[in-house]
């Protein structure tokens, strides 16, 4: 059985895997906007929203798991810098 640390790390990694393509889809949609490809723009924005929603579901699950088990550490902070 995986330890709570391993579970926490796996959920954090999955959240990253969901948010990363979401941002990429937004970037693609933004670049297509200037091309006038409205249907593709909408497709990529919808896909970005779906990926973001997946990440948020994992985040809510993790938050509930932390509260239920009394874990004090949140999942890992993002590594990207603005």
N, C-alpha and C positions, 0 to 999 in steps of 0.2 A: 504494500500500500504506500503510495507516495506521501511524503511528509507535507506539512502545511506550507513550508517554504517552497517546495517543488511545485505545489499547486498554485501558490501565489505567483511564482515566476512564470508558470505556463499561462496563467490567465493574463498577466501583464504582457507577455509576448503576443498572445492572441489579440489583445486590444490594439497593440501596435500594428499587427497584420491587417486589422480592419480599418484603422484610421489612415494608414499610409496610402492605400489605393483610393480612399475617399478624396484625399487631397490631390492625388494625381488626376482623378476624374474631373475635379473642379478646374484644375489647370487646363486640361484638354478642352473642357466646355468653354472656358474663357477664351482660349485661342480660336476656337471655332466660331465664336460670336462675330468676330470681325470678318469671317468668311461668308456670313449670311446663311449658314447651315443650321437653321432653326430646329429642325427635327433631331439632328444629331446632338445639338446643344442640350436639348431637353432630355434626350436619352442619357447623356453623361451626367447631367445634374441629378436625374432620378437614381442612377447607379451610385453616385457619390452619397446621396442621402441614405440609400439602402446599406451601404458599407458603414456609414457613420452610425446608423441605428443598431447594426450588429455590435459595434464597439460599445455603444451605450448600454446595450443589454448585458454584455459581459461585465461592464463596470458596475451596473446595478446588482448583478449576481454576486460579484466580488464584495461589494459593500455589505450586502446581506450576510454573506459568509463570514466576514470580519465581525459583524455585530453578533452573530450567533455563536461564534467560537471565542469571542473576546480578543481577537487579534488586534494589536495596536498599530501595526505598520500598514500604511497604504501600499498599493502596488507601485512599482518603480516609477520615478519621475521621468518625464520625457527627456531624451538626450539632445534633441534639436535646440539650437539657440537662435533667437531672433536678432 
